[in-house]
Amino acid sequence: MNKNKSIDFEKLFLKGHKSYDTAIGNWWESQASNGSHRKAYELIVNYVEENFRSEKSKSPKWIVDYACGSGLFLQALAVRFPKSNIVALDGSPKMLELARARMVKVSVEAGIVSTKKCFDTNGPRVRLVQSSLPNFSLPKHKADIVIFVFPNITPAPADQDYYDKHGYLNRADTKVFTGLARLREMDPEDEVAVIKPAELYEGLMTDRVICRNLRHSLKPKGICFKVDYANANRSELSQLTQNRSLFTEGALEVPIKDLNSEVFFKYRSNRFHRSQVILDVYHQTKDKSDKTGGFFITRLDAV
């Protein structure tokens, strides 16, 4: 019997960051530990190292692993960057305990610390921080690199006020969103079904708030690496889909209907990998189109 069939993802994700303390956490630990994910984590950490070392002579002093989960990617990151301090953020105590145990196995000094002390001079090399995400009370502009791998943050209804206060209802953004929502072209998403404006707004604006939070932690000229599930190479997506993605990332530099949105990242590069990790999405949607594809890594530079 497929255990995933018994998981009501839609219902459990209503618990927000606490959802990973439920059956979803067990499912994710099983997924993250398989061969496809382990290979993906190595490819991602290779891309991070390749990009950072091509421009910097020193190792990054501070790296943030945003929504670190059970620590499989964190483990690869800690081993590859032995001179860097890493702040690993997650809302689930269950996931953080698994991550702590993994650090012990690879002899990496790690410990649970508070949000206020996560960037202190003294402390373990890997600081495990329990925090609902996004969290704009985290110290600002401290990290050289922020990495967000396979995002799956779904706000609980109780979290909505927090999103509203941090950009979800931003008037200027709403005007740009309206322009993006009204545009139509031969868009892969629009061909399948017409997306309801309310659903599109929720998706784009929620992701934009999270990307604002990624920028919040970065130093000026810091680098963000965002890893997304994808059915195709980013360059193969329609211009409308690309513009919507750039809008959520805070990297849309072209006007939409003569309106400009705030730019807090500059889009730099992207690399696509075919991978069975796309089945993470299929388990949740049961959409056959989510059986093929993989993931891409996007580099965004703080401005």
N, C-alpha and C positions, 0 to 999 in steps of 0.2 A: 504493500500500500504506500502511495506517495503521501508522506506526512504533510507536504505543502498544501494538499487539498483541504486539510482540516484547519488551516490558518485563515482566519478572516482578516486579511491585511487592512481592508478599508476601515473596519471597526477598531482594530488595535492601534492603527496609526492615529486615531482620534485622541490617544493618550499623549501625543506629542513626544518629547524626549524620553518619557517613561515607557514608551512602546517597546524599547529594546530591553526592558527588564521582563518582558513577557515572552511568549513563544516566538515572536519575531527575532529576539536576541539569539535564541537557539538556532533558528533558521539561518541567521546571518553568520554565526560562528561556523556553521557547517559549510556555507557558501564560501566565505572568506578563506577557509582552510584548504580548498580544493586546488588542484594543479593549475587550472586556468587563472585563478586569482593570484596565486603565488607568482606565476610567470608575468602577469600584468603588473604586479607590484615591482618586480625587478625592472621591467621596461620603463615604468614611471620614474623610479629612482634614478635610472640611467639618464633619462631625459632631464630631470632636475639637475643632476650633476653636470651633464654636458652643457646646459645653458648657463649655469652659474659660473662654472670654471672657465668658460670661454671669455668672461668679462672681468672676473674678480681673481686676484692673486691669492687671497686668503679664504679660508673656510668661513661659511656664514656663522656669525656668533650666535644668532637666535633663529630657530626654525619653529613654526607653529604647524602642528598636525591638527587641522580643524575637523572635528567629528571623527576622532581616531578609531572609534569602534573597539574591537577586541585586540587590536594592536599588531596585526600581521604586517600591514604596511609600515607601521611605526618601527617594528623590529628591523625591517630592511633599511629604513632611513637611519636608525641609530647606528647600525653597523657600517653603513656607507659614509656617514659623516661623524666620525669618532671624536672630532674636536668641537663639535657644535652642541650647544644646549638646545633641548627640544621641549616645547610646551605642547602637551597632548590634551586637547579639549574634548570632552564628551559629556552628555547629559545622563548617561546610564552608569550607575555604580557597578552593575553586573559586567558591563563591557570594560570598565576601567580595571576591575580586579583581574579579568582575563589578560588585559594588556600588561598589568604589573607582573603577573606570573611569567609572561613571555620575556619581559626584560630580564628577569632573574635567570631564565634559561640561557640567555646569551651574555650573561655577566655584565649587564649594563645597569649602572646605578640609577634607580628610579624610586619615586615616592609620591604620595598624594600631597598636594599643596593647595593653598587657597588661591582664589583668583587675584587677590591683592598682592600675594607674594610670588606669583608664578614667574616673574621676571627679575626677582631679587638676585643680587650678586652671589650670595651664598645659598646653596641648595643642591639637590641631586641633579645629575646631568639631564635626566628626563623627568620633567614635572608633569604628573598626571593631575588634571584639574577637572573636577565635576562641575559642569555648568550647563544650564539650558542654553541653546544656541538658536538665534543670534544672541549675543550679550555685549551691549555697548558700554558696560561698566568695566570691561577688561582694560588694562593699561594700553594707552594709545601709542602708536608709532614706535614699537619696540623691535619688531621682527624684520629680519633680512629677507626671509622667505615665509610665505604662508601656502600650505598645500591642502586642497579640499578634494578628496578622492571618493568617487562614486556617491555623489550627494543624494541623500534620501531623508532630508529633514522635512517633516510634515508638522506644521504647527497645530497644537490642540486648540479647540475653540477658546479656551481660557487664555491662550497666548495672543489672541488677535489684537487686543488693546496695545500690547507691546510693539507689535508690527506697525500698527497705526501711528504710534508716536515716533517711529524711526523710519518714516518714508513711504509707508504703504499708501497713505492718502495725500502724498505730496502733490500739490496742484499742478506744478509745472510738468512733473512726470505723468500725471493723469492726462494732460493735454497731448503729450507725445504718444502715450499709449493709445489714445483715441484715434490718432492718425494711423498708427500701426495696425489697429484692429480693423479699420475701414478699408485698408489696402487689400487687394485681391490680385493674385496671379496664379500661374500653374505651380502652386505650392504643394509639396507632398502631404502636408497635414490637412490643408484645405480640400484636397481632392478626396480624401477618405471621408471626411465629414466636416460640416460647417461648425467651427468651434463657437460655442456660446460666449458672448462678450464677457459675462461674469466669470466664467471658468478661465478664459484667457487672461483676464485681469488678475485673478487670484494667482495663476501660475507665474506670470511675468513679474508682478509687483512683489510677490513673496520672494522670488529668487533675487530680485534687485535689492531688497532689504538685506538679504544674506550676503550679497556681494559687497554692499556698503560695509558690513561688519568685517569682511575679509580685509578691506582697505583700511579699516579702523586700526587693525593691529600692525599694519606695515609701516616701516620707515619710508620717508620720501625716497623714491627710486628703488624701493623694495620690489620683489617679484612674487607674483601669485601664480600658482599652477593649479588649474581647475580641471579635474578629470571627470568627463561625462560619458554615460552610456550613449551609444550612437548607432544608428542603422547604416550610416554611410559617412564618407569623408566630409568634413565640414565644408570644403570648397565645392562639393557637389550639391550642396543644399541651395535652394532658391535664394535670391537676394532678399526676399521678404523674411524668410526664416533666419537668414544670417543677421539681418538688421534687428529682428526681435531678440536674438541671442546677444548681440552687442548691447542692446538696450538693457537687458537684465544684468549684464556684466559691468555696466557703467562705462562702456567703451564705444558707444555710438557717437561718431564724430560728424555724421552727415545730418542735415535738418530733415525732419519729417513734416510735410505740409508747412514749411517755413518756420518750424518750431525746433528748438534745440533742447536736448536734455543735458543734465550735468554730467560731465566726463570726469571720472575719478580713476579710471584705468586706461592704458593704451594697449590695444590688441597688438601682440607681437608675432606670435607663431602658433602653429597647431600641427599635431601629428596623430594620424589615425592608425589603429591596430585592430585587425580582425581578431575576435576572441569570443569564447563561450561565456564570458562574464555577462554577455547580453541576456542570458537566461535568467539572471536576477530579475530583470524587468518582466520577462515572460511569466515567471512564477506569480507575479502580482497582477498582471493584466489579462493573462490567458489569450493575448492577441498573437496570432501566429506570425505576424510581421515582426514581432519582438524576439523571434527565434534566431534571426540572422543579423549580423553586424558585429559590434565590438565596443570600442571606446575610443575617444580622442582626448588628447592632453592639450590644453590651451595655456599659453603663456600670456599673462597680463602684467604690464609694468605700472606701478603706482605713479600717479601724476599729482 
